[in-house]
């Protein structure tokens, strides 16, 4: 029997890939998106897909969508991160919006509630790779507000999973170093690398993880979604250059900015053990797959949750 899935932020990178994965399987999907970072043209005009323009900060809109659609499953992907200084918007979407979605899901007896969480919830970690039991000590507006929203979900009584996610690569990725380097190197523009290390997860592995946690009876709670392998931003730069047929040029490596974290690598051990999931794509496969997508579709906007850093 098909699922009835609400996807908040369904015009963003993660939500739109899930739409493309689930629609052919016959599921009914309703998207709520305000198109601040997602694109109106991304959700396809398709049977079994309804798109509602609006913000989850609007409780009446959320309640109306749930009342009309009556979802069996919720994937909460909406997040405000575009302006690191706009604390009010981050709070309205990431905290109050999450509360509105969780309350509506409770009221309508949602069977599974999947929350997407940023790895920035761990703040500046005291161990690498970072396990789920590491304290949550965020220090940016995005991290603080997302962590508060997650806390409401976890104590709500919902059958909820909160996935703390690595840097996911795939169609329509519009954040981070990969689209930045691809765009600038192709235009023969200067680049710099922050002296930081991150983990990168292929979209195919992410989708497989989501399929697992959507199943009735799957474990609830907090899980990291990651390969568990760290790669420097300079590694990413070199991989992009190699893909473009260049000998990787010399590039400045600058210290992490004040609102950044030097090393973020999540430990997937619990996820692998409890959920029976393990990332399969290698770093090189993940980066090259992303770049092939840019070859075919180009790079549009590039967003960041960080303040602008001068090179």
Order of alpha helices (4+ residues) and beta strands (2+ residues): beta-alpha-beta-beta-alpha-beta-alpha-alpha-beta-alpha-beta-beta-alpha-beta-beta-beta-alpha-beta-beta-alpha-beta-beta-alpha-alpha
